[in-house]
Amino acid sequence: MVFLNGYLLAVTIIILPSVISFTTCSIPRHLTSNSLHSSSTTLGMVRTRGLETSNEGATPKEGGMTLFVKAGPQGTELGDCPFAHFIRIVLHEKNLEYELRPCVQETKPNWLIEHYGGKMPALRHRKECYVESNVIADYLDFFFADPEMTNKKLSDDPDSIDNPTVGFFPAVAQYLKNTSDDEEENKLQRLREVLSNLNDHFDKIAKESEEGVDDLYLEGKSNTITMRDCSLGPQLYHLSVGIKEFKSNVPDIATDYPAVKKYMDIMFARKSFQETLYPPETVIWGWENARK
């Protein structure tokens, strides 16, 4: 099954040591792919590095999932990583059972450090492990397609021009992390640009939708959540908490970007979001560390 092996190779090749290293809670990058003609022996070595040799079939089954994520202030509770939150929303939308394992550097498994650079979030599914949030999301949607949440792999082209969330979280992070008065206006301006783009997108899909529909997601469909919604929601949560704590509520999203605020209300009220939420204090703790 060339297509299946090709997909698996594309997912697993990202975890090789040669890939650019990210921090514990990293921004998703492009998925790289090599030749599809690697031997099954080589593929098996890549997929199970640091884990036991797998004798299971090619199609993964439900169960046996463990999600390793950044721990919070006490070192044992759930931390503030929006990319881990993204994956947890996906798991809850698909009703997949999993064990949550918050980790600090000292409590990460040796195999995760030695063979995957300690990157988190990391999803171990029985005897395989996947890192990078976009890659994990694609893996889950490919093999557990009920409900199907995207028509295109996020890891193929995360910066596509048809993606209204392009550049959003980098702008959020740069603004919330900034402590320099000289840089504040530039960081704020960039954040306003990405918020305006997002607000325009929601205004557009609302006008193009059927009259009376007021619960639209990124693809312009009522009650139809996509992977990008699962990713964007946690980022907006970080922004909403961060601007109140560190930026005197500038910008005021409700006043300046009402379509974005409406989307936030819809997304934040969703069951999968509420089930995976951590308190604002955890978000504040994370950004306080980033601002030092």
KOLMIMI-355047 format. One line per field, with one value per residue (C-alpha): x, y, z. Coordinates in Angstrom, 3 decimals, padded with zeros to 6 digits. Example, Ala and Ser with C-alpha at 12.3 -4.5 7.8 and 13.67 -1.06 7.14 Angstrom:
% residues 2
x <- 012.300, 013.670
y <- -004.500, -001.060
z <- 007.800, 007.140
***
This chain:
% residues 292
x <- 000.000, 002.225, -000.058, -000.326, 003.384, 003.990, 001.782, 003.460, 006.900, 005.882, 004.697, 007.602, 010.452, 009.824, 011.151, 014.659, 017.407, 018.327, 015.139, 015.390, 015.019, 012.112, 011.428, 009.217, 006.113, 007.002, 005.287, 004.348, 006.597, 006.349, 006.307, 009.197, 009.012, 011.696, 011.613, 008.880, 011.273, 012.878, 012.931, 010.389, 013.268, 014.384, 010.816, 010.376, 013.515, 012.310, 008.864, 010.002, 013.195, 013.456, 010.350, 009.740, 009.621, 006.063, 004.408, 001.047, -000.674, -000.296, -003.632, -003.591, -006.425, -008.035, -006.598, -003.094, -002.541, -000.410, 000.017, 003.153, 002.701, 004.340, 003.650, 002.423, 003.974, 003.971, 005.576, 002.779, -000.347, -001.282, 000.771, -000.030, 001.062, -001.562, -000.277, -000.884, -004.339, -004.900, -004.160, -006.324, -009.288, -008.807, -008.704, -011.901, -013.675, -012.890, -013.807, -010.427, -009.274, -005.773, -003.572, -002.320, 001.291, 002.449, 006.263, 009.148, 012.613, 013.479, 010.363, 010.392, 010.995, 014.572, 013.436, 011.582, 014.721, 017.216, 015.279, 012.844, 014.766, 012.285, 009.784, 006.255, 003.437, 004.329, 001.724, 002.752, 000.273, 001.144, 004.581, 005.006, 005.531, 004.757, 005.826, 004.908, 001.280, 000.354, 001.833, -000.014, -003.267, -002.809, -002.059, -005.224, -007.415, -006.024, -006.526, -009.468, -011.572, -014.842, -015.445, -013.197, -011.884, -009.795, -009.665, -005.953, -003.071, -002.036, 001.577, 001.634, 001.359, 000.631, 001.436, -000.894, -002.314, -005.850, -005.225, -006.603, -004.591, -001.166, 001.206, -001.331, 000.425, 003.882, 002.267, 000.514, 003.705, 005.850, 003.337, 002.762, 006.476, 007.537, 008.704, 010.412, 008.624, 010.555, 009.147, 005.629, 003.975, 005.474, 004.418, 000.927, 000.606, 001.529, -001.017, -003.693, -002.905, -003.463, -006.572, -007.969, -007.338, -009.131, -012.000, -012.404, -012.479, -015.310, -017.235, -016.920, -018.101, -020.994, -022.192, -021.860, -023.703, -027.409, -029.286, -029.513, -026.483, -024.389, -022.207, -019.731, -016.275, -013.229, -014.504, -017.798, -019.979, -022.331, -021.171, -018.464, -015.167, -011.864, -008.300, -007.527, -010.346, -008.894, -005.539, -006.781, -009.024, -006.189, -004.160, -007.051, -007.441, -003.805, -004.306, -007.464, -005.789, -002.473, -003.757, -005.787, -002.885, 000.025, -001.363, -004.236, -006.679, -005.082, -006.330, -009.916, -011.041, -014.752, -014.778, -012.179, -012.720, -016.330, -016.368, -013.309, -014.944, -018.070, -015.967, -014.125, -017.419, -018.507, -015.211, -014.665, -018.147, -017.572, -017.572, -014.152, -012.635, -014.144, -013.087, -009.449, -009.217, -006.653, -007.077, -005.986, -003.398, -001.554, -001.490, -000.206, 002.520, 003.697, 003.914, 005.559, 008.368, 008.555, 008.806, 011.820
y <- 000.000, 002.770, 005.618, 004.426, 003.920, 007.265, 008.919, 007.193, 008.051, 011.698, 011.726, 009.930, 011.551, 014.792, 013.247, 012.577, 014.406, 016.356, 018.417, 021.903, 021.700, 023.510, 024.530, 022.434, 024.181, 024.839, 026.540, 023.952, 023.836, 022.336, 018.582, 017.351, 014.207, 012.070, 009.333, 006.745, 003.971, 003.417, -000.196, -001.461, -002.157, 001.482, 002.697, 000.418, 001.792, 005.377, 004.669, 002.825, 004.596, 004.320, 002.136, -001.584, -003.326, -003.298, -006.445, -004.782, -004.217, -001.109, 000.429, 001.841, 000.928, 002.964, 002.802, 002.861, 006.603, 008.720, 012.453, 013.981, 017.702, 020.635, 020.629, 023.616, 025.530, 022.557, 020.230, 017.666, 019.440, 020.472, 023.370, 026.309, 025.105, 026.084, 023.396, 020.663, 022.177, 021.958, 018.223, 017.572, 019.300, 017.049, 013.947, 015.005, 015.877, 012.371, 010.751, 009.054, 007.887, 008.838, 009.222, 012.739, 012.912, 016.426, 016.539, 018.769, 018.082, 015.825, 013.668, 013.142, 009.508, 008.837, 007.572, 010.849, 012.868, 010.616, 009.885, 012.791, 015.663, 015.832, 017.660, 018.059, 017.658, 014.083, 011.446, 007.889, 005.478, 002.037, 001.427, 004.520, 008.176, 011.378, 014.949, 018.383, 019.345, 019.596, 016.172, 014.639, 016.239, 014.887, 011.427, 011.435, 012.705, 010.215, 007.105, 008.209, 010.071, 010.187, 013.030, 014.149, 017.563, 018.723, 018.264, 018.900, 017.862, 020.813, 019.730, 020.026, 023.807, 025.519, 028.938, 028.717, 032.073, 030.680, 030.156, 033.194, 032.238, 032.619, 034.521, 034.798, 033.146, 034.595, 038.042, 037.130, 035.769, 038.735, 041.196, 039.408, 038.757, 042.317, 044.399, 047.156, 050.486, 051.127, 047.970, 048.107, 050.053, 047.854, 044.663, 046.027, 047.078, 043.615, 042.053, 044.439, 043.395, 039.688, 040.382, 042.566, 039.800, 037.324, 039.708, 040.353, 036.602, 036.064, 039.041, 037.630, 034.124, 035.522, 037.558, 034.574, 032.198, 031.612, 034.344, 033.778, 031.507, 032.840, 029.931, 029.799, 028.266, 029.025, 027.221, 029.099, 026.183, 026.043, 023.730, 022.233, 022.438, 021.925, 021.290, 024.962, 025.857, 023.444, 025.163, 028.766, 028.498, 027.945, 030.745, 033.179, 032.029, 032.909, 036.285, 037.088, 036.275, 037.906, 041.299, 041.678, 040.732, 042.436, 044.980, 046.790, 045.108, 046.659, 045.890, 045.582, 042.610, 042.982, 046.596, 046.566, 043.077, 042.046, 039.191, 037.668, 038.093, 036.344, 033.447, 033.279, 032.989, 030.143, 028.298, 028.766, 027.405, 024.215, 021.086, 019.869, 023.263, 023.355, 019.781, 020.585, 024.070, 025.174, 028.240, 031.754, 031.635, 028.906, 031.040, 034.015, 031.868, 030.755, 034.258, 035.639, 033.159, 034.101, 037.811, 037.412
z <- 000.000, -001.299, -000.299, 003.267, 003.663, 002.046, 004.619, 007.492, 006.180, 005.853, 009.443, 010.987, 009.121, 011.027, 014.221, 012.965, 014.836, 011.706, 011.902, 013.373, 017.148, 018.780, 022.324, 024.563, 023.265, 019.647, 016.739, 014.055, 010.987, 007.513, 007.226, 005.129, 003.005, 001.425, -001.155, -000.784, -001.790, 001.634, 002.683, 005.189, 007.564, 007.490, 007.938, 010.910, 012.542, 012.118, 013.508, 016.613, 017.629, 021.394, 021.562, 021.379, 017.999, 016.739, 015.455, 014.880, 011.566, 009.430, 010.462, 014.002, 016.354, 019.104, 022.595, 023.993, 023.508, 025.824, 025.289, 026.801, 027.433, 029.187, 032.931, 034.913, 037.837, 040.224, 037.683, 037.728, 036.486, 032.948, 031.613, 029.374, 025.910, 023.283, 020.893, 023.445, 024.003, 020.236, 020.190, 023.237, 021.560, 018.518, 020.716, 022.482, 019.221, 017.981, 021.315, 021.562, 024.976, 026.035, 029.083, 029.799, 031.018, 032.048, 032.157, 033.099, 031.735, 034.676, 034.292, 030.547, 029.546, 028.459, 025.055, 024.417, 025.156, 023.399, 020.224, 019.845, 021.402, 024.277, 022.039, 023.331, 022.695, 021.829, 021.140, 021.818, 020.296, 021.539, 020.029, 017.885, 018.751, 016.842, 017.602, 016.158, 016.693, 012.996, 012.330, 015.279, 014.122, 010.583, 011.951, 014.057, 011.236, 008.731, 010.830, 012.980, 010.446, 012.394, 012.290, 009.459, 010.407, 007.460, 003.695, 003.530, 005.760, 007.933, 007.732, 003.925, 003.749, 007.087, 005.603, 002.614, 001.518, 001.897, 005.610, 007.502, 010.594, 008.929, 011.192, 013.974, 016.898, 016.156, 016.335, 019.586, 021.130, 020.112, 021.541, 024.851, 025.372, 024.640, 027.595, 025.607, 025.230, 022.024, 020.399, 021.814, 019.004, 016.276, 018.044, 018.609, 014.983, 013.769, 016.120, 014.859, 011.288, 011.917, 013.993, 011.203, 008.663, 010.878, 011.542, 007.793, 007.188, 009.668, 008.306, 004.803, 005.608, 007.657, 004.670, 002.361, 004.690, 004.953, 006.768, 010.493, 010.812, 013.665, 014.754, 011.887, 012.112, 009.950, 006.860, 006.973, 008.018, 010.959, 013.736, 011.509, 013.324, 011.523, 012.610, 012.185, 014.566, 017.114, 016.698, 016.674, 019.732, 022.255, 020.668, 021.089, 024.681, 025.358, 023.707, 025.680, 028.995, 028.111, 026.982, 030.165, 032.411, 030.672, 028.185, 029.935, 027.537, 024.449, 021.915, 023.061, 020.981, 021.707, 020.533, 017.765, 016.308, 017.029, 014.526, 016.192, 019.610, 018.371, 017.101, 020.433, 022.294, 020.026, 020.217, 023.945, 024.691, 022.718, 024.860, 023.685, 024.525, 027.989, 028.734, 027.946, 029.456, 032.044, 034.304, 033.320, 036.104, 034.208, 031.057, 033.032, 034.626, 031.188, 029.741, 032.869, 032.303, 028.629, 029.479, 031.777
***
